[in-house]
Amino acid sequence: MYIYSISIISIFNMEFDRKNAIIGFLKERKDQKFTSYGIA
């Protein structure tokens, strides 16, 4: 039972990290667009 709960927690953490990575990537893209508009 203990091992089972650990595996669920690790899967949840993986999903959480992936979502954070996607959100961070989109924010970076948005910031780059704003800076390129500012330069132009």
C-alpha positions as CSV (number, residue, x, y, z in Angstrom):
1,M,0.0,0.0,0.0
2,Y,2.8,2.4,0.9
3,I,4.7,1.7,-2.4
4,Y,1.4,2.2,-4.3
5,S,0.9,5.7,-2.8
6,I,4.5,6.6,-3.6
7,S,4.0,5.7,-7.2
8,I,0.8,7.8,-7.4
9,I,2.6,10.8,-5.8
10,S,5.5,10.4,-8.3
11,I,3.1,10.3,-11.3
12,F,1.3,13.4,-9.9
13,N,4.7,15.2,-9.6
14,M,5.6,14.3,-13.2
15,E,2.3,15.7,-14.5
16,F,2.8,18.8,-12.3
17,D,6.3,19.3,-13.6
18,R,5.2,18.9,-17.2
19,K,2.4,21.4,-16.8
20,N,4.9,23.9,-15.2
21,A,7.3,23.3,-18.1
22,I,4.6,24.0,-20.7
23,I,3.4,27.1,-18.8
24,G,6.9,28.4,-18.5
25,F,7.6,27.8,-22.2
26,L,4.4,29.7,-23.2
27,K,5.3,32.6,-20.9
28,E,8.8,32.7,-22.4
29,R,7.4,32.8,-25.9
30,K,5.0,35.6,-24.9
31,D,7.8,37.7,-23.4
32,Q,9.9,37.2,-26.5
33,K,7.0,38.4,-28.7
34,F,6.7,41.5,-26.5
35,T,10.4,42.3,-26.6
36,S,10.5,41.8,-30.4
37,Y,7.6,44.2,-30.8
38,G,9.4,46.7,-28.5
39,I,12.5,46.5,-30.6
40,A,10.5,46.9,-33.9
